[in-house]
Every structure is written in structure tokens, then in C-alpha cells.
Amino acid sequence: MATIAADCEREGARAGTKTRGRRPGGARGNGEGAGARAPAVHFPLLDAGRGLAALAVVAHHVGNEAGLAIAKHGHLAVDYFLMLSGFVVAMSYEGRLRGGVHGVGGNGAGEGAPGAMAFRDFLAMRARRLAPMILLGALLATGALALAPNPDVRPEWIAFQFLLIPAMASWVIFPLNAPMWSLFYESVANVAHGGTIAFARTRTIAASVIVLGVMAACIVLTHADYNMGFRPGEEGIALVRVFFAYLAGVLMWRLHAARWLPRVKVPGIVPIALVLAPLLAPADMPAAAVTIAALFLCFPASILCSLRGRERPGGVAAWLGGISYPLYAIHMPILIAAHAVGLTQGPGGWAGVALFAVVAAWAVERWIDAPVRGWLKRRKGAAVRRRSVRMAIARG
């Protein structure tokens, strides 16, 4: 899930045009952004935050498996990823979705506003982004199961993970690769975004964020925890958790695009520290306090502070952003397999396996994920061109 947004930023930057000071939604500047194109911007600090949050997730799971008190609150990275995903998907696609709602979008077929995107094209693009790592994670998880057999795993659950279908009769909804639960719910949020959220008024989004925020706070205070949503029976909690964070990200983008938020210029270390502070908070700190601070202060402030300028992408930030999604998708099967073959003896063994997972994520991003997505995109482009030719011939 750590995507997960890096590619959206690049897509939006290529497709977009600069607003040159004009507020989304026309002269009124109402924040709705009807028909507006995504500005050609990229925020490297968001890449850095996403990558570091993915590393915190790995540390969290290593701590759980090894019985070490490290990154005990690392599960909150999921909420940061969702918030970031809502922000970047809104930035990259909302204007194009509005323009393509009644046609097939700006795909060369001669219908829809120029540069517009139909709902089905949006879903296809999100599938191209998410599917390669979901499939690779499922493949690695199947291999890990072969090394560490679990008689409680039903055969159909193996097939379910390749299709991102939750196993509702299991102890967790994705028993072979538990982090996939958030990718499932993010996919649900993406479908909702393309179908309804993109067309909702900003005031409706704001009201939803307030209501869901109250519900999220009640969940945290009631359970004194927020590490929920990945087990059967927790679907309601999962939906609150996912849509609060996701819609908060959408709202932040709309307010930022409408220039209703102050431009905060701070040193780059500030947004990074805001992300890491709750994720790496001491294990003995109350989980409820850390969670409330993360959801309502640290994560939103980190995203807003990352919008300080339009720096050129590259360097360490780009590397961190690149590995974030592959690392999130494949690290758990690697940890399970390494433990099964005895490579996790002591803290040093676990540290070595975690480092291997990072290197593997880098290799996967460079030689599998990016090339496969590029191939899928070229194939889609060729299909669009063929459809355009057929329509032109049909029109005479």
C-alpha cells in the first residue's frame, strides 16, 4: 500500500497542466475542481515519508515475530499510507474523472473532454499499479507456506490471495500475507473514489471526515488500540479506519489546491520527524494517545509540511518512494520463509533478513514492478490507438 501513491504523482504530473494561480473550480475558487486538470507537481518529501513508513512496518513485524520492543506502533503506517493515497489520487485524477464521467475519457476514442478519464479507465490504471505486487506477494506467500506448512490454511485461501479476495473464515482475512488487508480496503476506497468521491462537493467530504474522525476516536478510546481491521468481524472498524484516513487525504488536497491552506515552509526534516514520531514512539507509551496524535496531528501535518515547494524528484527520497510498495507487499513472506529455514537466530539474524527484504524490494521495483507496469501501459496505449482507428474508419 505504500504505493502506492508514487506512481499517481508521476501520472498526474505527466497528464496535468499548471493552474497558473487559478483556483480549482473556476473563478469562484470553491475547491470542487470541476473539470480541473491535475497540476504538474511532485513532492519528494512525500516519497521519503512513504518509504520510511514502509521501513517502520517491516521493523514492526520483525519486532512482533522476534519478540522485540521495536516500532510497536508501526501498524499506524497503514493510516499514513491511506491518507497519502487519498491525497495523491485526488491530485492526479479527480479533474480527469469529472471530465470523463459521461464518455470513455481522453483515450483517443473521440469522446469525453480532452485529457478526461472514464471510470473504467481509472480502475484499469489502478489495477495496473497494484496488481503486479499483489501477485508477486501472493506467489512468495505460497512459497513461504511450502516452507512453513500450516494445516489450518485451506486450499481456496491460496487462490483467494491472488485475486485479493479476503478469507472471511480465517483468523485474519489474508492469512498468507497479512499486510494485503490494507491493499484490499484501499482498492475499495479507489473504487469509491472513481465512482462517487471524485464528484462529491468539498463540504460533503469535510463533513464525512468529521463524522468518521469522531467514530475513529471512539474506536481508539474504546479499545485503547487501533491495530484492527484485518480480522474477520472487524469490517466496520476497517471501513471507518480506511475511509477516515483516505477522505482526510482527499480533503487536504482539495483545500491545498484551492489555496485555503497556508503554504508552510519548514526544513525537510520536520515532515519526516512528524511521520516517524508516532511510528517509533516508545512501546510503553499509551497506544490510544499515540494513535490520536498520529491520526489528527502528526500525519496530516506531515503531508501539509511536505508541500513546501516543487522540488525536482530524485535522490534518496525517490529511492525510498520506489521501494515502499514492493517492500510492503513482499516483506512478510520473506520474514516467514527466513524464519522457517532458521535464518532468524537472534536480533542479528532478524536484522539481516530485514535488510535482505529491503534489497529485494529495490530489485523487484527496478527489474519487475516498473518494467511490468511499463509493458502494461504500452499495451493499453496500443489498444487505445487501435480503437481510435476503428472508430475513425466507422465514421467514414
Secondary structure, DSSP 8 states (H G I E B T S, - for coil): ---TTHHHHHHHHHH----TT--TTGGG--S--TT----S---HHHHHHHHHHHHHHHHHHHHHHHT--SSTTGGGHHHHHHHHHHHHHHHHHHHHHHHTTTSSBSSSSS-SSTT-B-HHHHHHHHHHHHHHHHHHHHHHHHHHHHHS--TT--HHHHHHHHTT---TTSSSSSTTSTTHHHHHHHHHHHHHHHHTGGGS-HHHHHHHHHHHHHHHHHHHHHHT----SSSTT-HHHHHHHHHHHHHHHHHHHHHHHTT-S------THHHHHHHHHHHT--TTS-HHHHHHHIIIIIHHHHHHHTTS------HHHHHHHHHHHHHHHHHHHHHHHHHHTT---HHHHHHHHHHHHHHHHHHHIIIIIHHHHHHHHHHHHHHHHHHHHHHHHHT-
